[in-house]
Amino acid sequence: MAPCPISEADLNLKKTSQRVKARMDQRTRERLPALPTVVRVAKELLDQARLRLDAVREAPAGGRFEVLGETFTRAKRPGSTWVYDDAGG
């Protein structure tokens, strides 16, 4: 009879890999209910960032503008999108 080509170490490695994958899959299942909330909040933050960027682009260089209840001053360099938060720097 020939010896088995699969060693004991190979079997343990496969079991370990399966356990790791099972834990990852379980974490995914546990976090899945929160996904709609994460997506909604990410979309809200993206929409706010777009509003701020549009406001920066419309403001004159060195001008002050307000967006989403915040006041900013645009950098004096034309074409720059750098702004300074008037409330905190």
N, C-alpha and C positions, 0 to 999 in steps of 0.2 A: 504494500500500500504506500502511496506517495503522501508526503506531509502536506498539510493544508497551506496554501499560499497566502492566506490571510492571517496575519499575526494578531496576537492579543492587543498589541498597541494600536493597530489599525482599527480594531473594533471599539476601543475606548475613545479614540479620536472621533469616530463617527457619532458615538453616543454624546460626546461633549458638544460637538457641532449642532446636533439636533436639539440639545437642551438650550444652547445659546439662542438658536433660532426661535424656539418655543417661547423663551422669555421676551425676545424682541417682538414677536407677534402679539403676545399678551399685552405688552405696553402699548402697542398700536391700538388694540381693541379697547383698552381703558381710556385712551386719549381721544378716540374717534368722536365721542359725543361733543367734545369741546371744539371740534373743527369749524362748525358754522360760526361760532362766536369769534374765533381767531380770524377767519376770513372777513367777517363783517368789520371788525375793528381795523384790520389791515387796510381794507378799502376806504374806511373813513379817514384814516391817517394819510393815505395816498391822495384822496380828494382834497384834504386840507393843504397838503404840500403843493399840489397843483395850483390851488387858489393863491397861496403865498407867492409862488414863482410867477404866476401871471401878473400879480400886483407889482412885483419887483420889476418886471419887464416894462410895465406901463408907467412906472414912476420915473420922473426925470432924474438925471444924475445929481446927487446931493439933495434931492427932495425927500420930504417926509411923507409917509403914507400909512394908512391904517387898513388892516385886514384881519378878520376874525377876532376883532376886539383888541388887537395888539398894534402898537405903533412902532414903526421902523423908520430909519433914515438910510437911504440908498447911498452907496459910496459915490464919491464925486467923479470917479473915472468913468467916462462914457463907455457903454457896452459891458460894464461889470455887473455881475449879479450879487455882489457882496452887499450885505446890509448890516446895520447896527441896530440891535434891540434897544429902544429908548428906555425901557424899563430896567434892564439889567446889564447892558453893555454888549 
